[in-house]
């Protein structure tokens, strides 16, 4: 305990010199922590954007087969057309067979269009309009802010109705309640607004694709008005996310068999594989940049060793006096080694504080994007502190060893 007091006393006795010595450690630790925090934030944001909890799996028709070539960051996917079969029309009877698949909780289908939505003189261009099946709202769990969802009669009677998302409603009407029971024009056709909703996934990187807004109609109406398939895209919903790929592939295989496809097929977007590849590449980039930032730690360690050697020279008489009074070589070695560890550990703590301030600044100014948050994890904090102390041990050994080997008589004679 006495050695720790000596170490703090020595550091405080030369505040400016100690601060300048710690500067390399401070910069290195803060740089590494901020870089890792930004990488973690980007990975978490992408995971959320690629389907959040990954409970919904898209099943799509394809005439292509793909093969991954290369390895690591140089890998790529080569697509080859293997069929000229046309996409079959999915019927309600075929789709109902999906419910027999083990692990599948529910399914829904969509089709889509885009166009101008207007009310009076106000208009929104390039609005995403999604046609949805009856089970859509049971799965998606939208927040209905005003009005109602679609009913069975809306589908069977091809009702000319529409639901607007919160942002689009406010853009056209000023507030959500004013939108209810108003008639809007979509591509010169009139639709009654029956509800205003908010999607919990709104704001993620892949939501909306920079469109002018989002709206929902029945898929039967979109099919009738736009001449598209009623069940253009199929999504299967699972509660056990660990089985998402398994259940999704089972659904794709079922639709391939049920529609009698020979060379074409139904397939799934495996977001987990995409996310895994991204995380591997992001980890490589983070490690590379972190290694570059870690050079500051190396420079800081050399600075610590240099200043500790100066300290040994300045305190030669003190060392000789302590040895003359009975201090062993181990006592002297521990004293200077602890002083080096305390110096680098303090630098690490200050670096962590600086990193926290930088992360707060990055998140406040949204420098990484409106929905990406840099995150400092506990393992990174503990690892930074441990590495700072390790630097002190490594670069403090030589000065401490030199101090412990001083001859007490020669040290006392030192001027």
N, C-alpha and C positions, 0 to 999 in steps of 0.2 A: 504493500500500500504506500510505503514511503517513496518508492521509485516513481509511482504515478504522480505524487505531489511534486517531486523534483522535476518531472517532465513538464507538468503544467506551468510550474514556476518559471522554467527555462523558456518555454514558448511565450508566456506573457511578458517576460522581460525584454523580448525583442519582437514586438507585435508586428511591425511593418515587415521585417525580414521574414517572419513566420508566414504572414499572409501571402507575400510574394512567392515564397517557397511552395505554398499550397495551391497556387494559382493553376498549375498544370493539372493537379488532381481534381480541382473544382471544375475546370473546363471539361476534362475527360469524362468524369462521372456524369455531369449534367448532360453532355452531348449524347453519351450512350443511353442514358435513361430516357431522354426525350425521343431519340430515334426509335427505341424499342416500343415506347408508348404510342408513337404515331403508327408504327407497323401493326401493333395490336388493335388499335382503333380501326384501321382500314380493314383488317381481317374480320373483325366483329361486324362492321358495317356491311361488308360483302355477304357474310353469312346471313344476315338479316334480309338483305336485298334479294338473295337467291332463294326466297321462299320462307324466310323466318325459321319456323320450327320444321319446315320440310314435310308437312302433313299432306299437302296437296301435290300430286304428281301429274304432270301433263302427259297425255298419250296422243301421239300424232301419227298420221299416215306418211309413209316415205317409200320412195322407189330407189333409194340410195343405200349403199352400205359404206361403212367407214372403217378405216384402219389407221391406228396410231403408228407413226414412224418416228425414228429418232429416240433420243433419251434426254431427260432433264429439261432444261430451258430451251434446248434446240429441238424438242419434240414437236410434232404437228399431226394434224388429222387429214388424211387424204380421202376424199369422197368419190365414189364411182357409181354410176347409174346401172342398176342390174335388172330393171323392170320397166315396162311401158304400160302396166296396168293402171287404169284410172281409179281414183279414190271412190270407194263404194259409199252409198248412202246409208247412214246408220239409222235404224228404226228404233222406236221405243221398246219393242219386244227384244231386240238384240241387246240394247243397253241394260234392260232389266236383268239380263243374265249376269251382269257384273256383280250383282249383290250376292251371288253364290260363291264368290272368291273369298277364301279364308283370309281374314285380316282386313278386308275392305269394309270401311264403316259406311261410306256413302259415295256418291258421284254427282257431278253436275256437268252440263255442257254449255258452251257459249258460241256465239258468232259475233261479228263486229262490223262496224262501219265507222266512218268519220265524216265530219262536215260542219257547216256553220249552224249554230243555234242562236236564234235572235228573239227578242221581245221588244216590240216597238222600235225605237231607234238604237237600242243597245244590242250588241251582238258579240258572240265569241267565235273565233275562227278555229278550225282544226280541232274540234271537240271529239274525243274518243267516246264512241257510243257502243256499249257492250250489250248484246242480246243474251239474256240469261234464261236457263231452264228453271223449273219450279223449285228444285231443291237447292238452288244457288244460295239463297239467303239463309237457309238452315246451316249451310257449311261455312259461309264467309263471315257470318256474325257482324254485319254492318251495324253501326249505330244509327238508328232512324231518328233523326232530329226533329222532323215534322212530317205529318201525314202518315202514310201507310206503305206496306210492301205490296207486291202483286198478289192477286188471288187466282184461284183456278179458273174463274170466269174470264179473267183478263186474257188468259192463254187461249181458251176455247173460242172466245168471241172476237179474237184479234183486236182487242181494245187499243185505241190510239192514245196510249198513255206513256208517260216518261217519268223517271226519277232523276233528279239532279244532285250532284255532290255539293257539299257546303260551299266550296269556293265558287263554283259556277253559279249557284243560286244567288250568292251575294253580289257577284259581278253583274248579273242581269237585273236583279230586283232590289238590291241594297241590303236585304236581310232574308233569312230563311222562311219566316212565316208569310211574308208577302208573296212568296213564290207559289204557295199552295193554291190549287184550283185556277191557276192562270194558264193561258194557252201560249205555247212557244212554237216557233217555226223551225223545223229541221229540214233543210233542203227543200224549202217552199211547201212543206207539208205540216199540218198543224197537229200538235200533241198536247194533251192535258197533263199538267204537272200534278202528280198525286202524292209525291213524297220527296223529302230532302234527306240525304244520308251523309255519313262520314265514314270513310274507309280507315280502319286502324293502321293499314299499311301505307297510307298516304304519306308522301315525303321521302320514301326510300328511293335509292338511286335508280331503280328500274320502274318506278311508278309514274305513269303518265307520259313518260318519254318527251317531256317538254311540250305537251299538247296545250291547247287552249282551255282545257277543262275535261271533265268526265261525266258521263250520264249513263243510265241503265234503262233498257227497254226489254220487253219479252222477246225471247229468241224467235218465237213464231211470227211476231210482227216484223222483226228485222228481216227474216227470211222472205216474207211476203213482199215487203217493200223494196228490198235490195237485190232479190234474186240469188241469195246465197244459201248454203246448206243450213238447215235448222240446227243440226248438231255438228258444227264445223270443228270444234275442239272439245276434247273430252278430258276431264280432270277426275282422278280418283282420290278419295280422301281416306286417310288412315289415322288412327289414334296412336299407334305404336310407331314412332318415327324411326326406330331401328329397323323396321320392316318396310320402309317406304319404297326402296328400290325393288325389293322382292315382290311386294304386292303390285306395284306399278308394272313390272315386267309381266307378271301373271295376267294382269288386265290387258296388256298389249297383245300377249299371245292368244288370249281368248278372243279378242276382236279380230285378229288375223284369221283364226279358224272359223269364227261365226260368219264372217263376210266372204269366206271362200277364196281368199287371196292365195295365189300360187307363188309368185316370185316377189311381189311387193309385200309390205308388212306394216304393222303398227309397231311403234317403238316409244321409248320414254326419254325425256331429258333428265339425265342423272346429275342433278345439281351437286350431290355429295362428291362426285368425282371431280367436277369442275372446281368446287371449293377446295378439295384436297390439293389439286394441282396448283391453285393460286397460293395456298398457304405455304407449299413447298418453295415456290418461287419467291414469295415474300420473305420467307425465313432466310433464303440465300442472300437476297438483297440486303436485308436487315443486318445479317452477320457481316457482310462485306463493308457496309457503311459503318457499322459499329466497330469493326476492326480498325478502320481508318481513324475513327474518333478515339479509339483506344491508344493511338500513338501519343495522344496528349497525356495519358496515364504513364506511358513509358518516359516521356520527357519530364513529367512531374516527379517520377521516381528518381531520375537522375539528379534533378534539382534537390530532392530531399537528401540523397547521398552526399551531394556536394556541400550542402549547408551543415550536415551532421559532421563531415570531416573538418569544416571550419570550426564548428562548436568544440570538437575534440581538441583542436589546436589551442583555442581560446581558454579552455578549461584544464590545460595540462597540469598546472599547479594544484588545482582542486582535486584532480584525479590522484596526483601524488600524495596529497594530504590524506585523502580517504584511505588509500592503500597503507599509508604509514600508521593509520589508526585502526587497521585490521580488516579493511574491506578486501574481499577476495576478488579474484579475476571474474568469477561468475556474477558477483554483485555489480561490478562496473559494466560488464557485458549487458546484463539485464537493464540497467539504468538507461543506457543509450539506445538499446533496442526498443524499450518501452517508449522512450521519447520520440523515436521515429514513427512508431505505430500510432501514438497519440496524434502526431502531426498529420499523418495521412488520413487517419480516421476523421479528424476534424474537417479536413478538406473534403472528405466524402460526404459528411453531413451537410456542409455548406453547399456542395454540388447538388445534393438531393433537394435542398431547399430552393436552389435556383431552378432546378428542373421542374419542380412543382409550380413555381411562378410562371415559367415558360409554357407549361402545359395549360394552365389556367388562361393565359393570354391567347394561346392558339385556339382553345375552345371558345373563348369569349368572342374573338374576332372571326371565328369560323374559317380559319385559314385552310383547313383541310376539306372544307365543304360544309353545307348547311346541316347535314345529318351524320357527320363523321366526328366522333369524339375520341381524342387521344386518352389512353388509359394507362396509368402507372400501377403495375401489379405488385403485390407484396413480395413474391420471389425476386423481382428485379431490385427492389429496395434492399432486401437482405443480401442479395448477391453483390450489389454495389458496395455496401459497407464492408462485407467480407473481403472483397477484392482490394478495397482501399487499405485495409489492415494488412493484407498479404503483401501489397506493394511496400508498405512500411517495413515489414520483416525482411523482404528480399533486399531492399536498398539500404536498410539500416544495419545489416550484418557486418559489412566491411568497416564502417566507422566504429561500430560497437566493439568489434574484434580488435581494431587498432588501439582503442582506448584501454581495453582490458589487458593488453600486452605491454603497456608503458611501465618502464622501471620506476619505482617510487622515488629513488634517490635522484635519478636524472630528471624526473618530472618536477621535483621540488626545486631543482636548480634552474628550471626553465624560466626565462624572462619574457 
